[in-house]
Amino acid sequence: MLHVKIPQIDAIVEEAINRAALEGEPQMISYVEQIDTADSIAFLDRAKQVSSHRLYWRSADEEFVLAGAGSAKRVYSGDQHRFNEIEAMWTALQQKAHVYDMFSEKGTGLVAIGGFSFDSKEEKAFPWEAFPDSQMTIPMYLLTNKGDSSFLTTNLLIFKEDHKQQILHQIKSDKNHLLHGERTEVRLPVCTNTSEIQPEEWKDSVKKATEDIKNGELEKVVLARELRVAFKEDVQLAAVIEKLAATQPNSYIFTVESDGEHFIGATPERLAKVDNQQLVSTCLAGTTPRGKNDEEDKKLGQALLDDPKNCQEHEFVVQMIRQAVEACCYNIDIPEKPVLYPLRNLQHLYTPVTATLEEGYTLLDVVSRLHPTPALGGMPQKKSVEYIRNHEVLNRGWYAGPVGWFDGRNNGEFAVAIRSALIQKDEASLFAGCGVVEDSDPETEYDETGVKLKPMLSVLGGY
């Protein structure tokens, strides 16, 4: 990646066209400018007028938001070594790109946003036909909000046949829409029907899993179920993201578009974050509802802290994260006991993990080692994923997979795509899962997944 003194955008485009003709291949350019403070939800809304491909990411623990419009470049992989393959394509792209960025803030310049499916070997398709196994997108236009500062990155793939004035006119028109256009997506969905997908079959699968665990086939497995929702009209994406952001302040808010469909979520669970070589991961396993008052809330929280099943489930995840992080980090710090992590509707057992990333390793190296954690797959890792593939009553697709972003400075963050929904025009699939161990009760686990479905369902107009 070449960093040079910043010329004006017209000179950058002209030079890229000439270079494309000289070298015989398209040229990726990335131009960053600081702009007046911009509203990220409004940007996401107006982006519909520029491109159907829209992306959004809001961090859970800092004032950091990314909103993307259009696609300058997408990288895909369906290979079993998909993380390494995406990393290799990303490295090759960076080496040839010309980046004009005098600010060097994280999340500016070349930034890829997207995610990965839960299981690259999953063969069932419905309802995920529009989503490839992995997809990372470099947006054509990227708004980065960091604290009170806003930056706009313009990423373009320039061909030798392109005309400078035409490109400049398009950039000017698109930026005007994105920063000053009218909002159109302001109505929340009106739910007309909800349908649970194979609830009794799911309970039977939980019962069978407990028997298989008692027989020693595995120690724990996470089983998920699906709720299908219909709406009066096509879902207005920006309105839903705005509501999620308002009601889930301690969650990562995301949306990724593929072929006109949107995978959205408000997940509390970070997988891994790297900022200036400092790694943060999170163990978030064990769940109970919030109380109706402070006394009930504390009682429920203490019961969760004292519950053997949830504590065992949590410790599974802690030890797996420790093993994964030790392979590529030093200065590792993991507290001995979990604490409570409260959300609006739920509270979880929480253990933070911090470390320093070894030179030569990247965020995707960490993600590939962590995914899937026992909180989303089970124990042992390989056996539990195979068990899910063969026995779960749905196709997870991107549910419970890694979703996030990374930039050209090895900064980035991925969360686990739970508390999520696949939006397909006037329909949606919602997903929730629970950890099954040998003494799990199907009805109790069913009720737990119902609690986990409520935050997303309420935003989408359900009960």
C-alpha positions, 0 to 999 in steps of 0.5 A: 500500500503506497502512502503519498502526499495528498493531491486533489481528487481530480488529479488522483483520478487522472493519475489512476486512469493513466496508470491503468492504461500503462500497467494494463490493469484496474487501479484501486484508489482510496481518498480520505477527507475529514467532514462535518459531523455526520449522522451515521443512520441518516447516511445509511438511509440515504445510501439506498439512493446510491447503491443497494449494497449497504453496510453498518457497524457500531461498536459496543464499548466506544464511540466508533461507527462505520457506515458504507455505501456501494462496493468498490471491491468484494472478496469471497472465499468458500474454501475450508481455509477461508480466513487465510484465503481472505487474508491473502486476497486482502494483502494482495489488494493493499499492496497494489492500492494507492491510499491518500490519507493524511489522518491515519485514523483507524477505520479510514482508507481501505476498510473491509466490512462483512462476515463469514458463515458459521460452518463452511461445510454446511450444505443446506441452502434455505434461507441463505441463498443470497449469502456466500460462505464469506464476503468482505466488502470495501465500500465505495463510500465509507463514513467513519465516526470516531468520537466527535470526528467524521471522515469520509473515504472514497474508494474507487476501482479505476479502469483505463476506459474511464473518463475523469469528468464523468467519475468526478461528476458521479462522486460529487452527486453521490456525496451530495446524496449521502451527506445532504439527501432526504431520509426515506426509511423512517417507518418500523415494520408492521408484523402480520404473522410469526411462525416458529419453525419445527418447534417440537422437532427442535425440542426432540433434538435437544433431548437427543443431544442430552442422551448423546452427551451422556453416552460420551459422544461430546461434552456440550453442543449449542442448538439453534432454532428459527422464527419466521416473521412476515410484515405488511411491507418491505422492511425499511432497513435504516429505521430498524438499525436506528431502533436497535441502536437506541434500545441495545446500547451495550451491543454491537449493531451491524448490517451486511447486504448481499444480493438485496437481502440484509443480515442485521443484528444487535449482538453483545458478544465480541469475538476479537478486537485488535487496536494498535496490536492490543487484543481484546476478546470476550467470554460471554456465556450463561444467560438469565433475564433482567428482573422487573425491579432492582431486588429481582434483578440482583436475585436473578443475577446472583442465581446465574453466578451460582448456577453450576450449568451456566458456570460450567458452560462459561468455563468451557469458553474461557479455557478455549479462548485462553488456548486460542490466544496463547498461540499468537499473543503474549501479556495475556490477562484473564480474570479468575471469575466472571462478572455480570454483563447487563443488557436491556432484556438479558444479563450474561456471565462475562469474562474479558480477555486482554493480550498483545498480538505477536508481530506477524499475526493479524485479527483474522488469525485470531478469529480463525482460532476462536471461531466457533467458541464453545458458546456457539458450537460446543465441546469438543469444537470439531465434534460439536460443529459436525453434530450441529451440521448433522442434527440441527433443524435449520441452516445457520448460514451467517447466524453465529458466524464472525461479523465485523471489519478490518483496515489496512493498519491491522485494526479491526473487530469481529463480533459473534452474529447472534441476536440477529435476523435475515431480512428478505424484503417483507419477511425475516428469519430470526435465530436463537440458540442455547447450550445443551449439556447432559442435564438440559431440559428441552422445555427450559432451553426452549424458553431460554431461546424465546427470551433471546429472540425478544429483543430483535422481535420487538424491534421488528414489530412482534410481541 
